[in-house]
Amino acid sequence: METTRVEMTRNEGGSGVAISYGFPLPRVAQTILIILTVTAPMVTLPRPLAAQSPAVITENPATDETESTESQTSFTLNVNVDLVELQVLAMDRVGRHVTTLGPEDFHITEDEVDQKVSLFRQNDLPVSLGLVIDNSRSMTRKKDRVDVAALSFVGHNNPDDEAFLVHFDDTARLAAKFTHDTQPIRETLGRIVPYGQTALFDAVSLALDTIKSGEHRQKAILIISDGADNASTLSFEEVLDQVRASDATIYTIGVFTSPSAGLETRGVLEALAESGGGRAFFPADASEVPALTTQIAREIRDQYTLGYIPTNFRRDGTWRSVRVGVRPESRITDIQLSYRHGYYAPRD
């Protein structure tokens, strides 16, 4: 099990006592109870810790734990921590991934207030993946290329990844539940016959609901479609709100028969990707889709995970605007960052 370490230090009489405890840390805005035993009288910290001195959170892949044997008087210390995690992709001016940045290179603000980077991670961890594939009648000629692309997407990733498949025509269906084996997805895609109209919004909503049960902290959804929604029961605004409330990164690929045919859908796919912290792609031809899905799979691997404990500790369910930048001291110029630009605060 992957572990994140929370470390706190206190000084008494000039002597520093370091306390640490390792525990699995959820992704966004989860309340954590830490129970520590030290040599000291009873102490109670007001909530939240972030309003006074944020805990220092660093990724610790090792599981080596050292327990103090010097405790004489014990007490319970309750610390409530709301951690916001962001998946951030950095690219240079020609689109190459920048993978040499450290936590000190990033600058985060929430509602224009500076935040301290408390968690930093960059490694190839397993991902929970969702495929949302358009199988309306207009996809008939593109189906073979899109099927190859979908399998390429799940096949180029970590062997511990899990993936599911949602496909849609007049309605949206969970065609293959979460699986670590691509064979069920391959067989399902092979049986699907394009039919009917386009329930894109319902399909995205179904995928967002499904990915909540993913076993991995990092989550991503790939949507491939060629047409405007004309059959969903949900509105675009309703689905966009779901995207903003989700912790999954959204990627979209628009496969259109002509530039004019995709005018309406292009804006929708761009908005879904931007709100989901990912990117939208619009190949000139369906033959380019497999290469794009391989590129997206690589992007997921090259993302940084940045975490911070918000200075705004109110749990009021409001939207928080987040901006991430690269500090000039990094000496890397013309960096483009792709990430979620906000989140809904938790509500008690």
N, C-alpha and C positions, 0 to 999 in steps of 0.2 A: 504494500500500500504506500502510495506517495505521501510524504509528510511535509508539512510546513511548520517551521519553528517560530514561536513567539518568545522573545527574549526581553527581560526587564532587569535593570540594575538599580540597587539602592545603596546608599552609603550611610553608615552609622559610625560616628567617632573616627572618621577617616579611613575606615575599613570597608571596602566594597564587597557586597554580597551579590553574586550573579545568580539569577534564577532562570531556568529554562524548562519548557515543557513542549513536547512534540505531539501534534494532533492533526488529523485530516481536516482541512479547511475548505468549506463550501465556497462556491464562486462568488455570488453577489449578495451583499446585504443580509448575511445570516448572523444570528446572535449566538455567541460562543461563550460557554462557561468554562473558565479556567480555574482549577483548584490547586493551590500551591501550599506547600508546607515549609516554613522558615523559622529561624530563631528570632522572635519578635513578639511584642504585645499585639492585642487585637487591633486591626486597622480596617476601615471601610472606605473604599474609593467611591466618590460620586460618579454617576453615569452621565455622559459617556467618557471613557478614557481619552478619546480623541480630542475632547475639548480642553484637556490640560496638557498631557505630554504623550503623544502617540506611541504605542508599542512599536518596536522595531521588528519587522517581519521579514525574514530572509528565507529563501528556498534552501532546504537541507535534504538532499536525496539520500543521505546516509541515515541509518536508524540507530546509530550508536548513542545510547542514552547514559548519562552519568547522574546518579542520584546522590544527594548530600546525605551523609551519615552523622552530621553534627547537630541535627535538630534536637532541641530540648523542650521548647515551648512551641506548640503549633497553633495556627489559625487558618481560617478559610478566607481567601481573597477572591471576590467575584468581580470579573472584568467583562463588560459587554462590549464587543467589537463589531462594527459594521464595516466590512471590507468590500470595496468596489474593485472589480477586476476588469481590465480592458485588454482586448486582443488588438495589437498594433502591428501593421505591416509598414516597413520603411523601404522606399525606393529612391534611386537616384534619378537624374534628369532623363536618362534613356530607359528607365523602367527596370533596371537591375535591382535585385533585392540587396539591401544594406543590412548585414548581419553582424557588424562589429561594434555596435553601440552598447554602452553599459547603462546602469540605472542613473548614474550621474549626468548622462547626456540628455535625459528627458525632463521636460517641464510640463506639469499638469495644472490646469485650473478648473475649478467647478464654480459655475456662476461667477466667473471672473475673480475668484479667490484662489490664491496659490495653495496647492496641496503637496504634501510630502510623499514621494515614492516610497512605499513601505514594503512592496513585494516586487521582485523582478525574476523572470524566468524566460529562458530561451533554449528549449530542447525539444526533441522529437517525441512527444507524448502521444498516447492513443487518443483518438477523437471519435465522438459519436456523430455519424454522418446521416443526412437525410437527402434522398433524391426525389425531386418533384418533376415528373415527366409529362409533358403534354402529349396526349394520344387522341386528340380530336381529329376529325376527318382530314383537315388541311395538312396534317403531319404525315400522310401516307407515303409520299415520296422521300421524306427525310428520315423515316423511322429507323432504317438500318444504321445510318450514320449516328443518329442520336443514341441508339442502343449501345453501339460500340463505345461512344463517348461516356455514357453512364458507367459502363463496366470498367473503362479505363480510369475513371475518377476513383472508384472504390478499390481498384486493383493496384494503384500506385502508392498506397498509403501504408501505414504501420500495420503489421500483421495482427495486432491486438485491437485494431479499429472495429467498430460495429457500424452497420448501416441498415437503413430501411428504405422502402420504395413506396411512394405515393404516385399514382397515375390518375389522370383525369381526362374526361371528355364532357358529356352532359353533367356528370357528377364526379366527385372525388372519392377515391378508394385507397385504403391502406392495403396495397397489393402484396407486400412482403414485410413482415415485422422485423424488428432488430435482429441481426444475425452477424456472426463473425465470418461466415462463409458466403462468398459471392455467388455460389451456384444457385441458391434459391432465387436470387435476383435475376440471374441470367435466364433461368427457366421461365420465370414470370414474364419478363420482357418478351421472350420468344412467343408466348401464347397470346399476347395482347394484339388486338386488331383495331387500328384507328377507326374512330366512330364519332359522330355527333358534333356537338358544339364545345365551348371552352369554359369550364368552371374553374378558372385560374385562382380566384380569391378563396374559394372553398378549399381548394387543394393546399394552398399555402397555410391556411388556418389549421387544416388537419395535420400538416407536417409540424407546425409549431407546437401543437398539442402533443404529438407523438414524441418529439425530441426531448420533452421534459423528463421522460423516463429513461433517457440515456445514462449509461453508467459512468461516462467520463466527464470530467470538468469542462473540457474543451468541446464545443459543439459547432457544427456547420451544416448549412442546408444549401444545396444546389438546385436551382429552378431552371428548366429548359422549356421554352414555349415559343410559339410562332404567331400568336394571335391575341386580339383583344378579348377580354372577358365578356361573355354574352349569356352565361347560364348560371352564375353563382347566386346563392341565397344571401351571401354576405356582401357588404359594400367594400370599396377600396379603403375608405377611411377606417372601417372597423378592423380590417386586416392590418393596416399600417399601425394602428395602436397595439395590436398583438405583437408585431415585429419589434416595436420599441420596448415593450415589456419583456421580451424574450432575451436570453443570454446567448442565443445562437448567432453566429456570423452568417450573413446571407450573401450568396453569389447568384447572379442571374446570367443566362445566355439567351439572347433573342435571335431566333433563326427565321428570317423573313424571306418570302419569295421575291420581294422587291423593296427598295428603300421606302416607297410610299406606303406599302402594305403594313409596315411596322411603326408608323408615326404615333399612333395612340398607345400601342403596347410599349414602345421604347421608354416613354416617360414613366410608365408604371413600373417597369423592371428596374429602371434607374433609381426610382424612389425606394423600392423595396431593398435594393442593395445598399444604398446610402444609409437608410435608417437602420439596417442590420449590420453596419460596419464593414461590409464587403465591397465588391465591385461588380459592375455590369459590363458584359461583353456582347458585341454585335458583329459576328463574322459575316463576311461577304457571301459565304456559301456554307452549306451544311458540312462539306468536306473538311472545314476548318475546326469543327466542334471537338473532335477527339484531342487535338493538340491543345485546345483551350482548357479542357477539363484536366489534362495533365498539368498545365500551368497553374490552375487553381489549386490542385492538390499540393503543388510545391509551395504555393503562397501560404497555405494553412500551416505547413511545416516551418516556414521561416518567420512566422509571427513572433513578436515579443508579447509576453504577458506582464502587464504593469498593474500593480495594485496600490490602493491608498485608502486610508481611513478618513472619511470626509470631516472637515472642520464644522460643517453644518450637520449637527447630530440629530436634528428633528426628524422624527419618523412620521411624516405627515402625508406621504403618498404623492408629493408634488414632483414635477419634472425638474431634473437638474441638468443644466447644460454643461458639457465637459469638452475641454479643448486640450490637445496634446501637441507639444512642439519640441523641437530639438534645440538645445542650447547652443549659442554661438561658440562656446568654449570647445565643443566637440570637433570644430574645424572641418566638419563635413557640410558642404553647402548644397543648396538646391535639393533638399530632402522632401519628398512627398510622403505623407502619412495617411494610412487608411485605418479608420477605427470608428467605433460608435460615438456619436456626438452627444450622448446623454443617456439618462436612465430615470426610471421612476423610483423615488425613495420608498423604502418599506413603510408600512403603516401598522401601528400597534393595534 
